[in-house]
Amino acid sequence: MTTSDPKTADTPTSGDHRTEDTKATGSNATGSNAEHTGVEIVLDHVTKEYPGAGRPAVDDVNLTIPAGETVIFVGPSGCGKTTTMRMINRLIEPTSGRITIAGRDNKDLNANELRRNIGYSIQSAGLFPHLTVAQNVGTVPRLLKWKKSRIKDRVEEMLDLVGLDPAEFRDRYPRQLSGGQQQRVGVARALAADPPILLMDEPFGAVDPITRGLLQDELLRLQDELHKTIVFVTHDFSEAVKLGDRIAVLGYQSKVLQYDTPEAILAAPANDTVAKFVGSDASLQQLTLLRVRDVEIERRPTAREDDPVDYLRDQVRDWGIILDSRDRPVRWVRQRDLRDARSLRDVGEPVGELVSLRSTLQDALEAILADSSASAIVTGVRGRYEGVVTIDTLISTVRTLHEEHAHDHDESDDDSSPAPGPGVPDVRDPIEKAAEAAKAERARSADETDSDGSAAADDPEQAHR
Ligand SMILES: Nc1ncnc2c1ncn2[C@@H]1O[C@H](COP(=O)(O)OP(=O)(O)OP(=O)(O)O)[C@@H](O)[C@H]1O
């Protein structure tokens, strides 16, 4: 858990943030000096007790949300996520404790101004039904008394930013939009006055999984560009892993059970409760955080379609790859395919799904499991062959991550037991199961090769390369 005393940063406060040109610069979590527009938020012993409730909905929360990062609050229904978030923009006032924004107590900031300067987007998009898309997006700039022409330009820019064609959408009413389009307008509205902070309360909760994935991608792209400080509430741990720079796993009364990067939480959940929340597919989720370019890429023997067959026959022990004239992979070929072949044009089987250096390891795993060679072909610029990723590489990558975080909780001073403890799922399990399935498939195809009368690979180490 990260706790911190409020820091005084020499950045503009949210309340001072009046023009869309203002940029705040401060230290970010990685310690880089990159310019960003977000500002730090610190929750210092924050408690909220609703009148007559008997016990606090949020009890003594300490949390530092670094400038320019996306922090996800994830936890079970009713645990206090929304209450915690709404105390940041004072839609709810804390009973005790202090919240600072860029070093200034938010109680010292005018509540209305504070809210105008903190973007807020909620599950139902919360659009005004009687206002057009343009009027909805321009709400806060209008309150800030921007000139009409400036509001108009800003609305167009925001609609563009969230992937809606202004000409098509600006004059529609919310009822004339799909759920996903309404969410986009909600995000455009939250961003319109260029606030340093964006609070998002299950903003994608009400749309179908495909649209949800697209909106998540869009948010990642926006954040790459804008570097706001985003606080995002969700029930969905995989959404938290995808979007968060850090995740705060909250228990009842917003108790911070673990506050760390998605990688660290997946590799070493702090206790049984977090482990259960993370779920048994933690290792599969870890694969979504890494890209093909981050791991070892192996080579396989290759030849172009018009190369002589002998050229490949001499090199292939198990699998080889045939490339077209522009070095794009076209077919897998086995040793036995080459025995009587006369040309490389008509042997082998078409390559399956290809992955790029930017694909996630999750994409690579899917490609590997669908491919009889138990590896995924990686392509680079203009689809040119780069190499292959194997399931063994994926397993060793996840093992290394797990080992790196094995001692994360050794010095822990809270009451949580170190992972892996009783009930903590073995995070390597699902990939190893996938590997076993792929190996079984490989063994089956090797048997087929034997019964065909051809030799299996002489060197067992060479199998599956
Ligand atoms: N206005 C209120 N008056 C009294 N109790 C409230 C009020 N708002 C929320 N609560 C209670 O405070 C607790 C925390 O609610 P909150 O909405 O913050 O949780 P949450 O984690 O966001 O839940 P969910 O994920 O279901 O939206 C709950 O027990 C809820 O019933």
The ligand as an SDF file (V2000), in Angstrom:
LIG
                    3D

 31 33  0  0  0  0  0  0  0  0999 V2000
  -25.9450    8.8040   -0.0320 N   0  0  0  0  0  0  0  0  0  0  0  0
  -25.7050    7.7350    0.7220 C   0  0  0  0  0  0  0  0  0  0  0  0
  -26.2520    7.6060    1.9470 N   0  0  0  0  0  0  0  0  0  0  0  0
  -26.0080    6.5330    2.7170 C   0  0  0  0  0  0  0  0  0  0  0  0
  -25.2090    5.5040    2.3410 N   0  0  0  0  0  0  0  0  0  0  0  0
  -24.6290    5.5790    1.1310 C   0  0  0  0  0  0  0  0  0  0  0  0
  -24.8660    6.6840    0.2580 C   0  0  0  0  0  0  0  0  0  0  0  0
  -24.1600    6.4770   -0.8920 N   0  0  0  0  0  0  0  0  0  0  0  0
  -23.5210    5.2940   -0.7380 C   0  0  0  0  0  0  0  0  0  0  0  0
  -23.8050    4.7610    0.4760 N   0  0  0  0  0  0  0  0  0  0  0  0
  -23.2960    3.5030    1.0070 C   0  0  0  0  0  0  0  0  0  0  0  0
  -21.8870    3.5950    1.0720 O   0  0  0  0  0  0  0  0  0  0  0  0
  -21.2720    2.3730    0.7140 C   0  0  0  0  0  0  0  0  0  0  0  0
  -20.3140    2.6130   -0.4490 C   0  0  0  0  0  0  0  0  0  0  0  0
  -21.0460    2.9790   -1.6200 O   0  0  0  0  0  0  0  0  0  0  0  0
  -20.3420    3.3350   -2.9850 P   0  0  0  0  0  0  0  0  0  0  0  0
  -21.3910    3.7280   -3.9590 O   0  0  0  0  0  0  0  0  0  0  0  0
  -19.2460    4.2770   -2.7070 O   0  0  0  0  0  0  0  0  0  0  0  0
  -19.7090    1.9190   -3.3580 O   0  0  0  0  0  0  0  0  0  0  0  0
  -19.1570    1.3820   -4.7500 P   0  0  0  0  0  0  0  0  0  0  0  0
  -17.9700    0.5610   -4.4060 O   0  0  0  0  0  0  0  0  0  0  0  0
  -18.9640    2.5120   -5.6850 O   0  0  0  0  0  0  0  0  0  0  0  0
  -20.3610    0.4720   -5.2270 O   0  0  0  0  0  0  0  0  0  0  0  0
  -20.8140   -0.0050   -6.6950 P   0  0  0  0  0  0  0  0  0  0  0  0
  -19.6180   -0.6920   -7.2650 O   0  0  0  0  0  0  0  0  0  0  0  0
  -21.9440   -0.9460   -6.4060 O   0  0  0  0  0  0  0  0  0  0  0  0
  -21.2120    1.2340   -7.4530 O   0  0  0  0  0  0  0  0  0  0  0  0
  -22.4040    1.4140    0.3740 C   0  0  0  0  0  0  0  0  0  0  0  0
  -22.6570    0.6210    1.4810 O   0  0  0  0  0  0  0  0  0  0  0  0
  -23.5790    2.3430    0.0990 C   0  0  0  0  0  0  0  0  0  0  0  0
  -24.7950    1.7300    0.4310 O   0  0  0  0  0  0  0  0  0  0  0  0
  1  2  1  0
  2  3  1  0
  2  7  2  0
  3  4  2  0
  4  5  1  0
  5  6  2  0
  6  7  1  0
  6 10  1  0
  7  8  1  0
  8  9  2  0
  9 10  1  0
 10 11  1  0
 11 12  1  0
 11 30  1  0
 12 13  1  0
 13 14  1  0
 13 28  1  0
 14 15  1  0
 15 16  1  0
 16 17  2  0
 16 18  1  0
 16 19  1  0
 19 20  1  0
 20 21  2  0
 20 22  1  0
 20 23  1  0
 23 24  1  0
 24 25  2  0
 24 26  1  0
 24 27  1  0
 28 29  1  0
 28 30  1  0
 30 31  1  0
M  END
$$$$
